[in-house]
């Protein structure tokens, strides 16, 4: 496959072949493989670098319910809208119920970042903003089938969350179980979401051409995730922080 699309030789004649192709994309392109994650989970980053990761990732997390609201707007089918809307509640929360955004702010606060600064998103990397906004534009502008398919990175998220929880708790004395609650909750939420999306694309992509669109949508999403880590590595590992972005305190 190329950086943007699945190879034309990959067979996509059946739903089962589609699922196999999707899982191969995840096995070779999911951001769990990125060098930045290897550093993060292996205890190789300092506190400032972990802060930079959490700060930038907040923009992605806080945009997910906006993305999901756009996905819902693409469907006249009421059943699909009902199924999808819990994703917004998962992140935004509800009256009296903590959501994923609040849990992420618990993480950033526990890492020593000011919540008002985090929520302002003033310190995030330009590449983070561009990648996340590209994701929202994608689900708005592409077909509803592709919009749902782009969420299929959730198939691969639970293993990453487990690795993150165990690795960060083991290696960083400034991390504790309480501030890692976002990832613990996603261990049950992500499989539920992924199961629906996978069954949806297997049922509604009825031709090789449509299955190719589904596969390419997943490739697009893996690129959205990967490029955010590229930017973090360039700025906070290689040391090329762009003007105006967050600069960690000296360790």
N, C-alpha and C positions, 0 to 999 in steps of 0.2 A: 504494500500500500504506500501511497505517497503521503506527504504532510497533510493533505487535505481530503483524500478520498481513498476508498478501498480499491484494491486492484481489480481490474475487469475480469480477471481469470477466476476470481473466487466464486464458487457456485452459490447462487441465491434462488434456487428454484422452489424451495420449500421453507416453511416456518422454522423447521428444525435446523436447516442450513443457516438461516438468518441468526438464530440464537447462537449457533456455534461461532459464526463470524463476529457477533457482538462480544462474546466472551474472549475471543482471541484479541480483539481490539483492547479490551480491558487488561488482558494479561501482558500486553506489549506497550501500552500507551498510557495507562492510568498514572496519575501523578504520585502514587505511592513509590514509584521507581525513581523519582527525581532525586538528584544528589542533595538538594536542600533538605528533603524529608529524612534522608539517611543521617544527616548531621543533627537535625532536630531530635529525632527519636533515639539517636545514639549518644546523646549528651555532649555533643561536640560544639554546641553553640553557647555563647555567654548570655547573660540575662538580657542585655540590650538587643541582641539579635532575636531572641525569643519574643521580646516586646514588639519588635518591628514586624515579625510574622503575625502575631495576634492582632496588632493594630490594622495591618493591611487586610487580613482575612475578615475583619469585622465588616468591611465594605461589601465584600461578597455575601456574607451571611445576612446582613441587613437588607440586601437587595433581593434575596431569594423570594420573599413574599410578594414583592413588586412584580418580579418575573412570573410568579405563579398566578397573580391576578391577571396578567396579560394572557397567559395560557387559557385561563377560564374564559376570558372574553372572546376567544377564538371559536368557542363551541356553542352551537344552538342546542345540542343534546343536553338535556337537563341532568341525566344520570351521570354523565362525565363531569359536569360542573360540580355536582354534589360530591362526587368521589374526590375531586381535586382540591376542593376548598379547605379540607382539613390541613393541607400542607401550609396554608397561610396561617392557620391557628397554631400549628406546630412551632412556627418561627415567631409570629407576633404575640402569641399568647392570647389570653382572654381575660375578662374581669375576674380577678382572684386566682388566675392560673398563669404561672410563669411560662414563658415561651423561650425558644432557642436564642433570640436576640438578647434577652435578659441574662440567660446563662452565659452567653459569650461575653457580655459586659462584666459578669462575675469573674470570668477568666482574666480579662484585661485589667480589671481593678486589682485582682490578686497578684498580678504581675507588676503592679505599681504604677499603672497608667491612670491618668485622670479621665473619668468617664465622659465629661463634657468635651474634652479634646478628642477622644476616640469617636464619639458620636458626630462631631463636626466634620470628620473625615478630611480635615485640612492637612494632615501630615502623611496621607497615603501616597504611594508612588504613582506617577502618571500612568504607568503601564497597568497597575491594578485597576484604576478607574476605566481605562480604555477597554480592558478585557471584560470587566463586569458589564459595562454598558453594551458591549458588543453582544453579550449573551441575551440581554433584554431585547435588543433590536432583532436578534435572530428569531426568538419565539414570536415576536410581533410580525415579522416580515415573511417568514417561511411558512410552509403548510402546517396545519394543526398536527398532522402526523409527525412531522419533523420536530415540532415544538415538544411533543411528548417524548419522542425518541432522545432528545438532547438531555433528558433527565436521567438516562440510563446509567450514568456513572454511579448512581446509588447502588447498582448491583455489586460494586466492588468496595464500597465505603466501609462496611462493618469490619473487615480485616484490617483496614487502615486505622480505624478508630481504636481497635483493640491494641494494635502495635503502638499507637500514640499514647494511650493511657498507661500501658505498662512501661514503655520507654521513658516517658517524661517523669512519671512518679519515681522511677528507679534512679534516674540520673541527675535530677535537678532538685536541690534543697529548697528552692523558692516555689516549687509546685506541690500542691496537696490535692487530695481526692475531691475536696469540695469545689475547687475552681475548675475541675475537669468534668463537671456534671453535664455539660453540653454533649460531650462525646458518649458518655454512658447512656444518655437518653436516646441518642441516634442509633444505638445498637439495636433497638426495637423498632424505631420509626423508619429507618432506611430500608430494611428488608420488605416491610409492608408496601412502601411507596414503589420500590423497584419491581415487586411482583406484579402490581397492577400495570405499570408502564410496559413491562416485558410482555405480558399477555395481550395488552392493547395493540402493540405494534405487530405481534405475531398474527393477530386476528385481522387487523385492518390494512396491513401491507400485503396485498394479494398478488403482486406481480414482482418479477425480478427487479424491475426499475424502481418500484416503490421500496423494496427491501434495500436496494442500494442507497436510496435517500435516507432510510433509517440508519444504516451503518455509517454513512457520512455525517449524519447529525451527531452521532456519538463521537466520531473523530473530532468534529468541531468542538464539542464540549471538553474532550480531553485536552485540546489545545488551549481552551480558555483557562483550564486549571493549571496546565504546565507552564504557560507563559507568565503567570503570576509568580511562580516559584523561580523562573529564570530571572525576573526582575528583582526579587528578594536576594537571590544569590549575588547578582551583579552589584547591588547596592550595599548589602550588609555583610557579605563574605569577601567579595573582591574589593569592597571599599569605595564604590563609586556612587555615593548618595546624591541624587539630583537636587538642584536648588529648591529650597522650601520644604523638602520632605523631612520626616522625623529623623532626628539625629540622637541616638542613644547617649545617655550620660556615660562618662568614662568609667570603665569597670576597674 
